[in-house]
């Protein structure tokens, strides 16, 4: 009986080890596959075969891999193909992951210049401008990492403060720990606010070639304005086949059966 139990335990260990190795190999192969596809996409792009490059890049997304660099390359490839909505969409996705990247910002502005709708954004107060600059300085993930970093530094400094015997050193470590605490609170506030803002405000890119905007979710209302492909909108509400949207200049209206791709 004891021997049987030993055999079963041994078999379980071998089985667990085999599963770990199997999953590890799947992960490595998937990573290598994504890297290979990315390299092939770059090669196709450099050879001016932009449609082929798009296929390779989108296969990576289908594999569940996402990155600012991948979205940026897709935006560039679609820009070369003169596909406005797709180009703007992927540049906007890239900006969400790497808002501090100047190349993404510049190429995104080039893509937006291809749109028909010239919409002047609403003027912003200085406070809102400062808030937006802070939000756009880094992505949510980067702000989260900074927040955790300040928390760890605060904990280490406070721990050293309790163990150090010299009065001057205790005072210095206490002061530094308080500074780190305030920095932690500040970065946590930014992270929390930006994350809440992303969840609350849903943005999308319009893929419909041309669509009318109505004052009500029916065509009995007033026709307000017409939007074209590539325009970025904020989705406020939905009712059956209707979507209530707001554009950059603050104008609002309802779209019927609009082809929209969400960014958030």
Beta strands, then each sheet from edge to edge (+ up, - down):
strand 1: 202-206
strand 2: 210-214
strand 3: 223-228
strand 4: 232-239
strand 5: 242-246
strand 6: 252-256
strand 7: 260-262
sheet 1: 6+ 5- 4+ 1- 7+
sheet 2: 2+ 3-
end
